[in-house]
Amino acid sequence: MDSNLPLHVKKFNDKLRVMNQANAKILTLNAEEARSLQAEIYDLMATIASLSAATDSNATIEINMDGGGFK
């Protein structure tokens, strides 16, 4: 799954993993890392919103069952 993540989200995830392994209590991001992470999160949220809007939740699925040869 990591290979599909945007670069800065992956870097953030890696930093969290290192923090957890070191049992650290604080994670620090510099301004550039924070801006890049925010931009990628916003892009991901926009993609999810557009995919959700494109999905027709009111689509009707019709199923006909005649029983076949069941006796």
mmCIF file as Biopython writes it, N, C-alpha, C and O atoms, coordinates in Angstrom:
data_model
#
loop_
_atom_site.group_PDB
_atom_site.id
_atom_site.type_symbol
_atom_site.label_atom_id
_atom_site.label_alt_id
_atom_site.label_comp_id
_atom_site.label_asym_id
_atom_site.label_entity_id
_atom_site.label_seq_id
_atom_site.pdbx_PDB_ins_code
_atom_site.Cartn_x
_atom_site.Cartn_y
_atom_site.Cartn_z
_atom_site.occupancy
_atom_site.B_iso_or_equiv
_atom_site.auth_seq_id
_atom_site.auth_asym_id
_atom_site.pdbx_PDB_model_num
ATOM 1   N N  . MET A ? 1  ? 0.827   -1.202  0.000   1.0 0.0 1  A 1 
ATOM 2   C CA . MET A ? 1  ? 0.000   0.000   0.000   1.0 0.0 1  A 1 
ATOM 3   C C  . MET A ? 1  ? 0.865   1.258   0.000   1.0 0.0 1  A 1 
ATOM 4   O O  . MET A ? 1  ? 0.493   2.257   -0.615  1.0 0.0 1  A 1 
ATOM 5   N N  . ASP A ? 2  ? 1.998   1.228   0.669   1.0 0.0 2  A 1 
ATOM 6   C CA . ASP A ? 2  ? 2.857   2.407   0.743   1.0 0.0 2  A 1 
ATOM 7   C C  . ASP A ? 2  ? 3.268   2.923   -0.629  1.0 0.0 2  A 1 
ATOM 8   O O  . ASP A ? 2  ? 3.449   4.128   -0.806  1.0 0.0 2  A 1 
ATOM 9   N N  . SER A ? 3  ? 3.417   2.024   -1.605  1.0 0.0 3  A 1 
ATOM 10  C CA . SER A ? 3  ? 3.871   2.456   -2.927  1.0 0.0 3  A 1 
ATOM 11  C C  . SER A ? 3  ? 2.833   3.321   -3.640  1.0 0.0 3  A 1 
ATOM 12  O O  . SER A ? 3  ? 3.174   4.063   -4.561  1.0 0.0 3  A 1 
ATOM 13  N N  . ASN A ? 4  ? 1.567   3.231   -3.220  1.0 0.0 4  A 1 
ATOM 14  C CA . ASN A ? 4  ? 0.507   4.020   -3.851  1.0 0.0 4  A 1 
ATOM 15  C C  . ASN A ? 4  ? 0.302   5.381   -3.191  1.0 0.0 4  A 1 
ATOM 16  O O  . ASN A ? 4  ? -0.458  6.206   -3.697  1.0 0.0 4  A 1 
ATOM 17  N N  . LEU A ? 5  ? 0.968   5.619   -2.074  1.0 0.0 5  A 1 
ATOM 18  C CA . LEU A ? 5  ? 0.781   6.868   -1.342  1.0 0.0 5  A 1 
ATOM 19  C C  . LEU A ? 5  ? 1.569   8.003   -1.993  1.0 0.0 5  A 1 
ATOM 20  O O  . LEU A ? 5  ? 2.649   7.776   -2.537  1.0 0.0 5  A 1 
ATOM 21  N N  . PRO A ? 6  ? 1.033   9.222   -1.939  1.0 0.0 6  A 1 
ATOM 22  C CA . PRO A ? 6  ? 1.808   10.376  -2.394  1.0 0.0 6  A 1 
ATOM 23  C C  . PRO A ? 6  ? 3.085   10.519  -1.567  1.0 0.0 6  A 1 
ATOM 24  O O  . PRO A ? 6  ? 3.135   10.075  -0.420  1.0 0.0 6  A 1 
ATOM 25  N N  . LEU A ? 7  ? 4.110   11.134  -2.143  1.0 0.0 7  A 1 
ATOM 26  C CA . LEU A ? 7  ? 5.438   11.214  -1.546  1.0 0.0 7  A 1 
ATOM 27  C C  . LEU A ? 7  ? 5.429   11.762  -0.122  1.0 0.0 7  A 1 
ATOM 28  O O  . LEU A ? 7  ? 6.002   11.148  0.778   1.0 0.0 7  A 1 
ATOM 29  N N  . HIS A ? 8  ? 4.791   12.900  0.093   1.0 0.0 8  A 1 
ATOM 30  C CA . HIS A ? 8  ? 4.858   13.544  1.410   1.0 0.0 8  A 1 
ATOM 31  C C  . HIS A ? 8  ? 4.003   12.819  2.448   1.0 0.0 8  A 1 
ATOM 32  O O  . HIS A ? 8  ? 4.323   12.853  3.636   1.0 0.0 8  A 1 
ATOM 33  N N  . VAL A ? 9  ? 2.938   12.174  2.027   1.0 0.0 9  A 1 
ATOM 34  C CA . VAL A ? 9  ? 2.151   11.344  2.950   1.0 0.0 9  A 1 
ATOM 35  C C  . VAL A ? 9  ? 3.000   10.150  3.369   1.0 0.0 9  A 1 
ATOM 36  O O  . VAL A ? 9  ? 2.995   9.767   4.539   1.0 0.0 9  A 1 
ATOM 37  N N  . LYS A ? 10 ? 3.728   9.557   2.424   1.0 0.0 10 A 1 
ATOM 38  C CA . LYS A ? 10 ? 4.600   8.430   2.735   1.0 0.0 10 A 1 
ATOM 39  C C  . LYS A ? 10 ? 5.715   8.857   3.697   1.0 0.0 10 A 1 
ATOM 40  O O  . LYS A ? 10 ? 6.022   8.142   4.651   1.0 0.0 10 A 1 
ATOM 41  N N  . LYS A ? 11 ? 6.318   10.021  3.445   1.0 0.0 11 A 1 
ATOM 42  C CA . LYS A ? 11 ? 7.371   10.514  4.336   1.0 0.0 11 A 1 
ATOM 43  C C  . LYS A ? 11 ? 6.830   10.738  5.748   1.0 0.0 11 A 1 
ATOM 44  O O  . LYS A ? 11 ? 7.494   10.415  6.733   1.0 0.0 11 A 1 
ATOM 45  N N  . PHE A ? 12 ? 5.619   11.294  5.838   1.0 0.0 12 A 1 
ATOM 46  C CA . PHE A ? 12 ? 4.988   11.512  7.139   1.0 0.0 12 A 1 
ATOM 47  C C  . PHE A ? 12 ? 4.749   10.177  7.838   1.0 0.0 12 A 1 
ATOM 48  O O  . PHE A ? 12 ? 5.016   10.041  9.033   1.0 0.0 12 A 1 
ATOM 49  N N  . ASN A ? 13 ? 4.251   9.202   7.099   1.0 0.0 13 A 1 
ATOM 50  C CA . ASN A ? 13 ? 4.013   7.876   7.654   1.0 0.0 13 A 1 
ATOM 51  C C  . ASN A ? 13 ? 5.318   7.254   8.145   1.0 0.0 13 A 1 
ATOM 52  O O  . ASN A ? 13 ? 5.346   6.626   9.203   1.0 0.0 13 A 1 
ATOM 53  N N  . ASP A ? 14 ? 6.391   7.424   7.386   1.0 0.0 14 A 1 
ATOM 54  C CA . ASP A ? 14 ? 7.702   6.914   7.801   1.0 0.0 14 A 1 
ATOM 55  C C  . ASP A ? 14 ? 8.178   7.584   9.092   1.0 0.0 14 A 1 
ATOM 56  O O  . ASP A ? 14 ? 8.722   6.925   9.977   1.0 0.0 14 A 1 
ATOM 57  N N  . LYS A ? 15 ? 7.967   8.903   9.189   1.0 0.0 15 A 1 
ATOM 58  C CA . LYS A ? 15 ? 8.349   9.623   10.411  1.0 0.0 15 A 1 
ATOM 59  C C  . LYS A ? 15 ? 7.554   9.121   11.619  1.0 0.0 15 A 1 
ATOM 60  O O  . LYS A ? 15 ? 8.102   8.971   12.711  1.0 0.0 15 A 1 
ATOM 61  N N  . LEU A ? 16 ? 6.268   8.864   11.415  1.0 0.0 16 A 1 
ATOM 62  C CA . LEU A ? 16 ? 5.438   8.324   12.498  1.0 0.0 16 A 1 
ATOM 63  C C  . LEU A ? 16 ? 5.922   6.940   12.918  1.0 0.0 16 A 1 
ATOM 64  O O  . LEU A ? 16 ? 5.962   6.624   14.107  1.0 0.0 16 A 1 
ATOM 65  N N  . ARG A ? 17 ? 6.286   6.122   11.944  1.0 0.0 17 A 1 
ATOM 66  C CA . ARG A ? 17 ? 6.774   4.780   12.254  1.0 0.0 17 A 1 
ATOM 67  C C  . ARG A ? 17 ? 8.048   4.853   13.098  1.0 0.0 17 A 1 
ATOM 68  O O  . ARG A ? 17 ? 8.190   4.127   14.081  1.0 0.0 17 A 1 
ATOM 69  N N  . VAL A ? 18 ? 8.970   5.731   12.708  1.0 0.0 18 A 1 
ATOM 70  C CA . VAL A ? 18 ? 10.214  5.906   13.464  1.0 0.0 18 A 1 
ATOM 71  C C  . VAL A ? 18 ? 9.914   6.424   14.863  1.0 0.0 18 A 1 
ATOM 72  O O  . VAL A ? 18 ? 10.504  5.964   15.840  1.0 0.0 18 A 1 
ATOM 73  N N  . MET A ? 19 ? 9.001   7.377   14.960  1.0 0.0 19 A 1 
ATOM 74  C CA . MET A ? 19 ? 8.629   7.929   16.260  1.0 0.0 19 A 1 
ATOM 75  C C  . MET A ? 19 ? 8.072   6.838   17.168  1.0 0.0 19 A 1 
ATOM 76  O O  . MET A ? 19 ? 8.435   6.748   18.341  1.0 0.0 19 A 1 
ATOM 77  N N  . ASN A ? 20 ? 7.187   6.013   16.616  1.0 0.0 20 A 1 
ATOM 78  C CA . ASN A ? 20 ? 6.584   4.943   17.412  1.0 0.0 20 A 1 
ATOM 79  C C  . ASN A ? 20 ? 7.616   3.906   17.837  1.0 0.0 20 A 1 
ATOM 80  O O  . ASN A ? 20 ? 7.579   3.417   18.966  1.0 0.0 20 A 1 
ATOM 81  N N  . GLN A ? 21 ? 8.539   3.569   16.936  1.0 0.0 21 A 1 
ATOM 82  C CA . GLN A ? 21 ? 9.565   2.581   17.265  1.0 0.0 21 A 1 
ATOM 83  C C  . GLN A ? 21 ? 10.511  3.100   18.346  1.0 0.0 21 A 1 
ATOM 84  O O  . GLN A ? 21 ? 11.023  2.326   19.154  1.0 0.0 21 A 1 
ATOM 85  N N  . ALA A ? 22 ? 10.740  4.406   18.355  1.0 0.0 22 A 1 
ATOM 86  C CA . ALA A ? 22 ? 11.619  5.015   19.353  1.0 0.0 22 A 1 
ATOM 87  C C  . ALA A ? 22 ? 10.866  5.357   20.635  1.0 0.0 22 A 1 
ATOM 88  O O  . ALA A ? 22 ? 11.455  5.842   21.601  1.0 0.0 22 A 1 
ATOM 89  N N  . ASN A ? 23 ? 9.560   5.101   20.634  1.0 0.0 23 A 1 
ATOM 90  C CA . ASN A ? 23 ? 8.694   5.430   21.765  1.0 0.0 23 A 1 
ATOM 91  C C  . ASN A ? 23 ? 8.784   6.921   22.112  1.0 0.0 23 A 1 
ATOM 92  O O  . ASN A ? 23 ? 8.740   7.308   23.280  1.0 0.0 23 A 1 
ATOM 93  N N  . ALA A ? 24 ? 8.911   7.742   21.069  1.0 0.0 24 A 1 
ATOM 94  C CA . ALA A ? 24 ? 9.005   9.192   21.248  1.0 0.0 24 A 1 
ATOM 95  C C  . ALA A ? 24 ? 7.615   9.773   21.498  1.0 0.0 24 A 1 
ATOM 96  O O  . ALA A ? 24 ? 6.601   9.143   21.200  1.0 0.0 24 A 1 
ATOM 97  N N  . LYS A ? 25 ? 7.587   10.952  22.034  1.0 0.0 25 A 1 
ATOM 98  C CA . LYS A ? 25 ? 6.322   11.610  22.359  1.0 0.0 25 A 1 
ATOM 99  C C  . LYS A ? 25 ? 6.015   12.784  21.441  1.0 0.0 25 A 1 
ATOM 100 O O  . LYS A ? 25 ? 4.881   13.263  21.404  1.0 0.0 25 A 1 
ATOM 101 N N  . ILE A ? 26 ? 7.026   13.258  20.691  1.0 0.0 26 A 1 
ATOM 102 C CA . ILE A ? 26 ? 6.856   14.453  19.865  1.0 0.0 26 A 1 
ATOM 103 C C  . ILE A ? 26 ? 7.309   14.167  18.440  1.0 0.0 26 A 1 
ATOM 104 O O  . ILE A ? 26 ? 8.344   13.541  18.214  1.0 0.0 26 A 1 
ATOM 105 N N  . LEU A ? 27 ? 6.513   14.640  17.484  1.0 0.0 27 A 1 
ATOM 106 C CA . LEU A ? 27 ? 6.868   14.588  16.061  1.0 0.0 27 A 1 
ATOM 107 C C  . LEU A ? 27 ? 6.906   16.021  15.563  1.0 0.0 27 A 1 
ATOM 108 O O  . LEU A ? 27 ? 5.954   16.779  15.753  1.0 0.0 27 A 1 
ATOM 109 N N  . THR A ? 28 ? 8.006   16.390  14.926  1.0 0.0 28 A 1 
ATOM 110 C CA . THR A ? 28 ? 8.154   17.762  14.444  1.0 0.0 28 A 1 
ATOM 111 C C  . THR A ? 28 ? 8.245   17.763  12.932  1.0 0.0 28 A 1 
ATOM 112 O O  . THR A ? 28 ? 8.964   16.960  12.337  1.0 0.0 28 A 1 
ATOM 113 N N  . LEU A ? 29 ? 7.507   18.674  12.319  1.0 0.0 29 A 1 
ATOM 114 C CA . LEU A ? 29 ? 7.588   18.902  10.877  1.0 0.0 29 A 1 
ATOM 115 C C  . LEU A ? 29 ? 8.052   20.326  10.656  1.0 0.0 29 A 1 
ATOM 116 O O  . LEU A ? 29 ? 7.620   21.243  11.355  1.0 0.0 29 A 1 
ATOM 117 N N  . ASN A ? 30 ? 8.939   20.515  9.677   1.0 0.0 30 A 1 
ATOM 118 C CA . ASN A ? 30 ? 9.295   21.890  9.346   1.0 0.0 30 A 1 
ATOM 119 C C  . ASN A ? 30 ? 8.178   22.469  8.470   1.0 0.0 30 A 1 
ATOM 120 O O  . ASN A ? 30 ? 7.273   21.742  8.059   1.0 0.0 30 A 1 
ATOM 121 N N  . ALA A ? 31 ? 8.238   23.746  8.188   1.0 0.0 31 A 1 
ATOM 122 C CA . ALA A ? 31 ? 7.153   24.426  7.463   1.0 0.0 31 A 1 
ATOM 123 C C  . ALA A ? 31 ? 6.951   23.835  6.070   1.0 0.0 31 A 1 
ATOM 124 O O  . ALA A ? 31 ? 5.813   23.680  5.625   1.0 0.0 31 A 1 
ATOM 125 N N  . GLU A ? 32 ? 8.030   23.506  5.384   1.0 0.0 32 A 1 
ATOM 126 C CA . GLU A ? 32 ? 7.910   22.943  4.033   1.0 0.0 32 A 1 
ATOM 127 C C  . GLU A ? 32 ? 7.237   21.576  4.064   1.0 0.0 32 A 1 
ATOM 128 O O  . GLU A ? 32 ? 6.389   21.282  3.221   1.0 0.0 32 A 1 
ATOM 129 N N  . GLU A ? 33 ? 7.612   20.734  5.037   1.0 0.0 33 A 1 
ATOM 130 C CA . GLU A ? 33 ? 6.989   19.420  5.170   1.0 0.0 33 A 1 
ATOM 131 C C  . GLU A ? 33 ? 5.501   19.549  5.482   1.0 0.0 33 A 1 
ATOM 132 O O  . GLU A ? 33 ? 4.675   18.826  4.924   1.0 0.0 33 A 1 
ATOM 133 N N  . ALA A ? 34 ? 5.168   20.473  6.376   1.0 0.0 34 A 1 
ATOM 134 C CA . ALA A ? 34 ? 3.767   20.678  6.753   1.0 0.0 34 A 1 
ATOM 135 C C  . ALA A ? 34 ? 2.941   21.170  5.563   1.0 0.0 34 A 1 
ATOM 136 O O  . ALA A ? 34 ? 1.828   20.693  5.340   1.0 0.0 34 A 1 
ATOM 137 N N  . ARG A ? 35 ? 3.484   22.125  4.797   1.0 0.0 35 A 1 
ATOM 138 C CA . ARG A ? 35 ? 2.755   22.635  3.626   1.0 0.0 35 A 1 
ATOM 139 C C  . ARG A ? 35 ? 2.567   21.547  2.573   1.0 0.0 35 A 1 
ATOM 140 O O  . ARG A ? 35 ? 1.490   21.418  1.992   1.0 0.0 35 A 1 
ATOM 141 N N  . SER A ? 36 ? 3.618   20.766  2.332   1.0 0.0 36 A 1 
ATOM 142 C CA . SER A ? 36 ? 3.530   19.696  1.326   1.0 0.0 36 A 1 
ATOM 143 C C  . SER A ? 36 ? 2.529   18.631  1.749   1.0 0.0 36 A 1 
ATOM 144 O O  . SER A ? 36 ? 1.738   18.153  0.935   1.0 0.0 36 A 1 
ATOM 145 N N  . LEU A ? 37 ? 2.566   18.264  3.019   1.0 0.0 37 A 1 
ATOM 146 C CA . LEU A ? 37 ? 1.622   17.279  3.535   1.0 0.0 37 A 1 
ATOM 147 C C  . LEU A ? 37 ? 0.190   17.802  3.429   1.0 0.0 37 A 1 
ATOM 148 O O  . LEU A ? 37 ? -0.710  17.073  3.012   1.0 0.0 37 A 1 
ATOM 149 N N  . GLN A ? 38 ? -0.015  19.042  3.802   1.0 0.0 38 A 1 
ATOM 150 C CA . GLN A ? 38 ? -1.346  19.646  3.719   1.0 0.0 38 A 1 
ATOM 151 C C  . GLN A ? 38 ? -1.851  19.659  2.284   1.0 0.0 38 A 1 
ATOM 152 O O  . GLN A ? 38 ? -3.022  19.369  2.040   1.0 0.0 38 A 1 
ATOM 153 N N  . ALA A ? 39 ? -0.985  19.992  1.333   1.0 0.0 39 A 1 
ATOM 154 C CA . ALA A ? 39 ? -1.382  20.043  -0.079  1.0 0.0 39 A 1 
ATOM 155 C C  . ALA A ? 39 ? -1.787  18.653  -0.576  1.0 0.0 39 A 1 
ATOM 156 O O  . ALA A ? 39 ? -2.778  18.517  -1.292  1.0 0.0 39 A 1 
ATOM 157 N N  . GLU A ? 40 ? -1.033  17.635  -0.202  1.0 0.0 40 A 1 
ATOM 158 C CA . GLU A ? 40 ? -1.364  16.280  -0.645  1.0 0.0 40 A 1 
ATOM 159 C C  . GLU A ? 40 ? -2.640  15.772  0.006   1.0 0.0 40 A 1 
ATOM 160 O O  . GLU A ? 40 ? -3.437  15.097  -0.644  1.0 0.0 40 A 1 
ATOM 161 N N  . ILE A ? 41 ? -2.843  16.084  1.274   1.0 0.0 41 A 1 
ATOM 162 C CA . ILE A ? 41 ? -4.084  15.686  1.949   1.0 0.0 41 A 1 
ATOM 163 C C  . ILE A ? 41 ? -5.276  16.368  1.286   1.0 0.0 41 A 1 
ATOM 164 O O  . ILE A ? 41 ? -6.317  15.745  1.075   1.0 0.0 41 A 1 
ATOM 165 N N  . TYR A ? 42 ? -5.123  17.649  0.960   1.0 0.0 42 A 1 
ATOM 166 C CA . TYR A ? 42 ? -6.206  18.378  0.286   1.0 0.0 42 A 1 
ATOM 167 C C  . TYR A ? 42 ? -6.502  17.751  -1.072  1.0 0.0 42 A 1 
ATOM 168 O O  . TYR A ? 42 ? -7.666  17.573  -1.430  1.0 0.0 42 A 1 
ATOM 169 N N  . ASP A ? 43 ? -5.459  17.416  -1.829  1.0 0.0 43 A 1 
ATOM 170 C CA . ASP A ? 43 ? -5.659  16.780  -3.137  1.0 0.0 43 A 1 
ATOM 171 C C  . ASP A ? 43 ? -6.381  15.440  -3.000  1.0 0.0 43 A 1 
ATOM 172 O O  . ASP A ? 43 ? -7.276  15.130  -3.786  1.0 0.0 43 A 1 
ATOM 173 N N  . LEU A ? 44 ? -5.990  14.648  -2.001  1.0 0.0 44 A 1 
ATOM 174 C CA . LEU A ? 44 ? -6.650  13.362  -1.776  1.0 0.0 44 A 1 
ATOM 175 C C  . LEU A ? 44 ? -8.119  13.548  -1.411  1.0 0.0 44 A 1 
ATOM 176 O O  . LEU A ? 44 ? -8.981  12.807  -1.881  1.0 0.0 44 A 1 
ATOM 177 N N  . MET A ? 45 ? -8.397  14.546  -0.567  1.0 0.0 45 A 1 
ATOM 178 C CA . MET A ? 45 ? -9.786  14.809  -0.180  1.0 0.0 45 A 1 
ATOM 179 C C  . MET A ? 45 ? -10.607 15.284  -1.380  1.0 0.0 45 A 1 
ATOM 180 O O  . MET A ? 45 ? -11.767 14.900  -1.528  1.0 0.0 45 A 1 
ATOM 181 N N  . ALA A ? 46 ? -10.012 16.115  -2.232  1.0 0.0 46 A 1 
ATOM 182 C CA . ALA A ? 46 ? -10.708 16.585  -3.430  1.0 0.0 46 A 1 
ATOM 183 C C  . ALA A ? 46 ? -10.997 15.420  -4.374  1.0 0.0 46 A 1 
ATOM 184 O O  . ALA A ? 46 ? -12.065 15.364  -4.984  1.0 0.0 46 A 1 
ATOM 185 N N  . THR A ? 47 ? -10.053 14.497  -4.494  1.0 0.0 47 A 1 
ATOM 186 C CA . THR A ? 47 ? -10.260 13.323  -5.345  1.0 0.0 47 A 1 
ATOM 187 C C  . THR A ? 47 ? -11.386 12.460  -4.802  1.0 0.0 47 A 1 
ATOM 188 O O  . THR A ? 47 ? -12.237 11.995  -5.561  1.0 0.0 47 A 1 
ATOM 189 N N  . ILE A ? 48 ? -11.396 12.243  -3.500  1.0 0.0 48 A 1 
ATOM 190 C CA . ILE A ? 48 ? -12.465 11.453  -2.883  1.0 0.0 48 A 1 
ATOM 191 C C  . ILE A ? 48 ? -13.818 12.121  -3.096  1.0 0.0 48 A 1 
ATOM 192 O O  . ILE A ? 48 ? -14.803 11.447  -3.398  1.0 0.0 48 A 1 
ATOM 193 N N  . ALA A ? 49 ? -13.871 13.444  -2.939  1.0 0.0 49 A 1 
ATOM 194 C CA . ALA A ? 49 ? -15.131 14.167  -3.121  1.0 0.0 49 A 1 
ATOM 195 C C  . ALA A ? 49 ? -15.622 14.052  -4.559  1.0 0.0 49 A 1 
ATOM 196 O O  . ALA A ? 49 ? -16.813 13.849  -4.794  1.0 0.0 49 A 1 
ATOM 197 N N  . SER A ? 50 ? -14.710 14.181  -5.525  1.0 0.0 50 A 1 
ATOM 198 C CA . SER A ? 50 ? -15.134 14.097  -6.928  1.0 0.0 50 A 1 
ATOM 199 C C  . SER A ? 50 ? -15.560 12.677  -7.286  1.0 0.0 50 A 1 
ATOM 200 O O  . SER A ? 50 ? -16.499 12.495  -8.061  1.0 0.0 50 A 1 
ATOM 201 N N  . LEU A ? 51 ? -14.884 11.669  -6.735  1.0 0.0 51 A 1 
ATOM 202 C CA . LEU A ? 51 ? -15.296 10.284  -6.992  1.0 0.0 51 A 1 
ATOM 203 C C  . LEU A ? 51 ? -16.646 9.988   -6.352  1.0 0.0 51 A 1 
ATOM 204 O O  . LEU A ? 51 ? -17.468 9.272   -6.924  1.0 0.0 51 A 1 
ATOM 205 N N  . SER A ? 52 ? -16.871 10.540  -5.171  1.0 0.0 52 A 1 
ATOM 206 C CA . SER A ? 52 ? -18.161 10.342  -4.503  1.0 0.0 52 A 1 
ATOM 207 C C  . SER A ? 52 ? -19.283 11.009  -5.282  1.0 0.0 52 A 1 
ATOM 208 O O  . SER A ? 52 ? -20.381 10.461  -5.386  1.0 0.0 52 A 1 
ATOM 209 N N  . ALA A ? 53 ? -19.015 12.182  -5.827  1.0 0.0 53 A 1 
ATOM 210 C CA . ALA A ? 53 ? -20.032 12.889  -6.603  1.0 0.0 53 A 1 
ATOM 211 C C  . ALA A ? 53 ? -20.315 12.163  -7.914  1.0 0.0 53 A 1 
ATOM 212 O O  . ALA A ? 53 ? -21.439 12.197  -8.416  1.0 0.0 53 A 1 
ATOM 213 N N  . ALA A ? 54 ? -19.297 11.505  -8.470  1.0 0.0 54 A 1 
ATOM 214 C CA . ALA A ? 54 ? -19.466 10.807  -9.738  1.0 0.0 54 A 1 
ATOM 215 C C  . ALA A ? 54 ? -20.226 9.501   -9.577  1.0 0.0 54 A 1 
ATOM 216 O O  . ALA A ? 54 ? -20.799 8.991   -10.540 1.0 0.0 54 A 1 
ATOM 217 N N  . THR A ? 55 ? -20.234 8.961   -8.378  1.0 0.0 55 A 1 
ATOM 218 C CA . THR A ? 55 ? -20.932 7.707   -8.116  1.0 0.0 55 A 1 
ATOM 219 C C  . THR A ? 55 ? -22.411 7.990   -7.961  1.0 0.0 55 A 1 
ATOM 220 O O  . THR A ? 55 ? -22.811 8.822   -7.147  1.0 0.0 55 A 1 
ATOM 221 N N  . ASP A ? 56 ? -23.212 7.303   -8.736  1.0 0.0 56 A 1 
ATOM 222 C CA . ASP A ? 56 ? -24.667 7.493   -8.667  1.0 0.0 56 A 1 
ATOM 223 C C  . ASP A ? 56 ? -25.229 6.585   -7.583  1.0 0.0 56 A 1 
ATOM 224 O O  . ASP A ? 56 ? -25.412 5.387   -7.798  1.0 0.0 56 A 1 
ATOM 225 N N  . SER A ? 57 ? -25.501 7.161   -6.419  1.0 0.0 57 A 1 
ATOM 226 C CA . SER A ? 57 ? -26.008 6.360   -5.301  1.0 0.0 57 A 1 
ATOM 227 C C  . SER A ? 57 ? -27.489 6.020   -5.463  1.0 0.0 57 A 1 
ATOM 228 O O  . SER A ? 57 ? -28.016 5.193   -4.719  1.0 0.0 57 A 1 
ATOM 229 N N  . ASN A ? 58 ? -28.162 6.646   -6.423  1.0 0.0 58 A 1 
ATOM 230 C CA . ASN A ? 58 ? -29.581 6.370   -6.640  1.0 0.0 58 A 1 
ATOM 231 C C  . ASN A ? 58 ? -29.794 5.399   -7.797  1.0 0.0 58 A 1 
ATOM 232 O O  . ASN A ? 58 ? -30.920 5.240   -8.267  1.0 0.0 58 A 1 
ATOM 233 N N  . ALA A ? 59 ? -28.738 4.754   -8.257  1.0 0.0 59 A 1 
ATOM 234 C CA . ALA A ? 59 ? -28.867 3.804   -9.354  1.0 0.0 59 A 1 
ATOM 235 C C  . ALA A ? 59 ? -29.736 2.636   -8.914  1.0 0.0 59 A 1 
ATOM 236 O O  . ALA A ? 59 ? -29.616 2.148   -7.791  1.0 0.0 59 A 1 
ATOM 237 N N  . THR A ? 60 ? -30.610 2.193   -9.808  1.0 0.0 60 A 1 
ATOM 238 C CA . THR A ? 60 ? -31.505 1.078   -9.520  1.0 0.0 60 A 1 
ATOM 239 C C  . THR A ? 60 ? -30.921 -0.190  -10.121 1.0 0.0 60 A 1 
ATOM 240 O O  . THR A ? 60 ? -30.565 -0.233  -11.298 1.0 0.0 60 A 1 
ATOM 241 N N  . ILE A ? 61 ? -30.832 -1.195  -9.313  1.0 0.0 61 A 1 
ATOM 242 C CA . ILE A ? 61 ? -30.363 -2.496  -9.774  1.0 0.0 61 A 1 
ATOM 243 C C  . ILE A ? 61 ? -31.566 -3.426  -9.787  1.0 0.0 61 A 1 
ATOM 244 O O  . ILE A ? 61 ? -32.213 -3.637  -8.762  1.0 0.0 61 A 1 
ATOM 245 N N  . GLU A ? 62 ? -31.859 -3.980  -10.957 1.0 0.0 62 A 1 
ATOM 246 C CA . GLU A ? 62 ? -33.023 -4.841  -11.100 1.0 0.0 62 A 1 
ATOM 247 C C  . GLU A ? 62 ? -32.558 -6.281  -11.259 1.0 0.0 62 A 1 
ATOM 248 O O  . GLU A ? 62 ? -31.712 -6.584  -12.100 1.0 0.0 62 A 1 
ATOM 249 N N  . ILE A ? 63 ? -33.118 -7.158  -10.446 1.0 0.0 63 A 1 
ATOM 250 C CA . ILE A ? 63 ? -32.771 -8.573  -10.489 1.0 0.0 63 A 1 
ATOM 251 C C  . ILE A ? 63 ? -34.045 -9.368  -10.716 1.0 0.0 63 A 1 
ATOM 252 O O  . ILE A ? 63 ? -35.024 -9.207  -9.988  1.0 0.0 63 A 1 
ATOM 253 N N  . ASN A ? 64 ? -34.031 -10.231 -11.733 1.0 0.0 64 A 1 
ATOM 254 C CA . ASN A ? 64 ? -35.161 -11.113 -12.013 1.0 0.0 64 A 1 
ATOM 255 C C  . ASN A ? 64 ? -34.749 -12.538 -11.749 1.0 0.0 64 A 1 
ATOM 256 O O  . ASN A ? 64 ? -33.713 -12.999 -12.227 1.0 0.0 64 A 1 
ATOM 257 N N  . MET A ? 65 ? -35.582 -13.245 -10.969 1.0 0.0 65 A 1 
ATOM 258 C CA . MET A ? 65 ? -35.291 -14.637 -10.658 1.0 0.0 65 A 1 
ATOM 259 C C  . MET A ? 65 ? -36.522 -15.449 -10.998 1.0 0.0 65 A 1 
ATOM 260 O O  . MET A ? 65 ? -37.617 -15.178 -10.504 1.0 0.0 65 A 1 
ATOM 261 N N  . ASP A ? 66 ? -36.331 -16.466 -11.860 1.0 0.0 66 A 1 
ATOM 262 C CA . ASP A ? 66 ? -37.479 -17.281 -12.254 1.0 0.0 66 A 1 
ATOM 263 C C  . ASP A ? 66 ? -37.470 -18.645 -11.594 1.0 0.0 66 A 1 
ATOM 264 O O  . ASP A ? 66 ? -38.390 -19.436 -11.805 1.0 0.0 66 A 1 
ATOM 265 N N  . GLY A ? 67 ? -36.477 -18.932 -10.821 1.0 0.0 67 A 1 
ATOM 266 C CA . GLY A ? 67 ? -36.412 -20.226 -10.130 1.0 0.0 67 A 1 
ATOM 267 C C  . GLY A ? 67 ? -35.715 -21.301 -10.932 1.0 0.0 67 A 1 
ATOM 268 O O  . GLY A ? 67 ? -35.384 -22.354 -10.386 1.0 0.0 67 A 1 
ATOM 269 N N  . GLY A ? 68 ? -35.481 -21.070 -12.213 1.0 0.0 68 A 1 
ATOM 270 C CA . GLY A ? 68 ? -34.789 -22.047 -13.039 1.0 0.0 68 A 1 
ATOM 271 C C  . GLY A ? 68 ? -35.511 -23.375 -13.081 1.0 0.0 68 A 1 
ATOM 272 O O  . GLY A ? 68 ? -36.734 -23.416 -13.208 1.0 0.0 68 A 1 
ATOM 273 N N  . GLY A ? 69 ? -34.779 -24.445 -12.977 1.0 0.0 69 A 1 
ATOM 274 C CA . GLY A ? 69 ? -35.373 -25.789 -13.029 1.0 0.0 69 A 1 
ATOM 275 C C  . GLY A ? 69 ? -35.578 -26.378 -11.650 1.0 0.0 69 A 1 
ATOM 276 O O  . GLY A ? 69 ? -35.681 -27.599 -11.524 1.0 0.0 69 A 1 
ATOM 277 N N  . PHE A ? 70 ? -35.642 -25.573 -10.623 1.0 0.0 70 A 1 
ATOM 278 C CA . PHE A ? 70 ? -35.794 -26.074 -9.253  1.0 0.0 70 A 1 
ATOM 279 C C  . PHE A ? 70 ? -37.162 -26.675 -9.049  1.0 0.0 70 A 1 
ATOM 280 O O  . PHE A ? 70 ? -38.176 -26.069 -9.395  1.0 0.0 70 A 1 
ATOM 281 N N  . LYS A ? 71 ? -37.192 -27.886 -8.478  1.0 0.0 71 A 1 
ATOM 282 C CA . LYS A ? 71 ? -38.495 -28.552 -8.205  1.0 0.0 71 A 1 
ATOM 283 C C  . LYS A ? 71 ? -38.564 -29.008 -6.778  1.0 0.0 71 A 1 
ATOM 284 O O  . LYS A ? 71 ? -39.569 -29.584 -6.362  1.0 0.0 71 A 1 
#
